[in-house]
Amino acid sequence: MHNPFALLDRVVLDGLISAGHVYFVRQSYARGKDPRMKEVFLFSPYYSKSLALAHYEAIPEDSRRYLYTLAEQEKLYRAAEQPSGYLVYVSLLKERTWKPSYDISAKIKRYITSEAGWKPERKDEVQAELFVQFGELFITLKLNQEEIKVPLSDIEKL
């Protein structure tokens, strides 16, 4: 599974807090799985309580979900220290601009023809942009005037 997210550290957390993020949603994160770790988490920062609550409520099946506020800064900084046996990611891309790997590019091509029904010509460029919503990765695919949003996991299955 493709994991484009960065590990949470003190510098990143300081930057997020300085930028005005006051809510953080923690959830289990299968894309970061490592057999040597007890658990892997993804923290998603929010400026607004309503957006943070929407994310929190969108993942009711995750027994490890939690909504932090800045009142719990000590816990946030403890998570940013990457405690032994845990990996803690933040929903920020490792790279400034995301480019699909060769494997994902091939799967996107398959998806476009088999699932989307698009038939791009050689001169056509299909644009693929990664975005995250409530901790899940999606790809926006654009061809001329058409656009679709697809969970990355659907593309990875091909």
N, C-alpha and C positions, 0 to 999 in steps of 0.2 A: 504494500500500500504506500502510495506517495505521501510524504509528510513535508510540506513546505514551511512549517512553522518553526519559529525560533524558540530556544529555551528561555524561560523567564530568569532574569538575574536582577540584582540590585539596581544596576544602572538603568535597565529598561523600566523597572518598576518606578524608580525615581522620576524618569521622563514621563511616564504615563500619569503619575500623580501631579507632577508640575503642569502637565497639559490640561488638567482639570478632570481627569477620570476619577470618579468617587465610588463607583460600584464595580465589582468584579464577580463574574459568574464562574464557578469551578464546575467542571464536569469530567467524567471519565473520557479518555482519549485513546481509542483503539489504534489510530494511525501511528501513534508513537510507541506502540508495544515493544517491549524489550523483555525477553524471558528471564533476564537477571533481576528485573525490578518487581517489587511487590505491586505497585500501581503506577499508572501514568495518567496525568491530569492535563487539561487545557483550561487556562484562565482567559476569559474574554472581558476586556475593559469597557465600561460604559460611562458616559457623562450623565445620563438621565436614569432615574429610578424606574420609570415606566418601561424603557427599553430593556433594562436589566431584568425586570420582573417578567417581561414577555419572553425573554430567552429562558429564564429559570422555569417558567410554566410550560415552555415548549418541550422540556425534557423530563417529564414526570417519571419515566421509567428508569432514570439514572439514580440509583440509590446513593451515589457519591456527589450529587449536585449540591451546591451551596452558594449562597449569595453573600458576599463580603461587602462591607462598607468601610470607609476610611477609619471608622472607630475601631476596626480590627486590624490596624496597620501592622502590629506585631506578627500576626498570623500570616499576613501577606508577605512580609519580609522573610519569615521563616520558610515559606514556600519558595521564595526567590533564591534561597540558599541551596536549593536542590538537596533536600534531606536524603540521607542514605536509604536506598531501596526505592526511591521515588524519582520520577522524571516529571518536571512541571514545564509545560509549554505555554506560550502566550499566542493568542490569535493574531500574530503579526508575521508577515512573510520574512523568511531569512534573507531573501534577495529583494532588492528594490523593485525590480520588474521580474515577473514570473514568465518563464518560457517553458512550454511543455517538453518533457523528455522525449527521446525518440520513440520509446514504447508508448507513452501516452499520446503522442502525435499520431501514431499508427492506429491506436484505438479510437481516437477522435475521427479519423477518416472513415473507419468502419462504422462508427455510430452515425455519422452524417448520411452515409448511403443506406445502411440497413434500418436504422430507427427513425431518422428525421426525413428520409425520402428525398434528400437534396441530391442534385446531380451537378456539382460544380464543374465548370469547364477548366481546362488547363490554366487559362489566364486569370481565373477567379481566385481570390485569396480569402480563405476562411480565417476569421479572427477568433482567437480563443483567449478569454480573460478569466482568471480565477477570482472568486470572491467567497467570503464566508458569511453564513447566516446561521445564527444560533449554534455555532460550533461545528456546523457541517460545511464541507467544501462543495462549491458548485462551480461550473464552468458556463460562462456565457459564450455561445457560439453565434457568430454573425457572418452571413453571406449575403452580399448586396443589401437588400431591404429586409431580409428575414433575420430573425433573432430568436434563439431559444435558450433557456436556462436549464441545465441538466446537473443532477448530483454527480460529482466526480466518481462516486462509487458505481453508478450505472455504467459509466464509460470504462472503468477499470475491469468490470465483469466480462467485457468482450474479449 
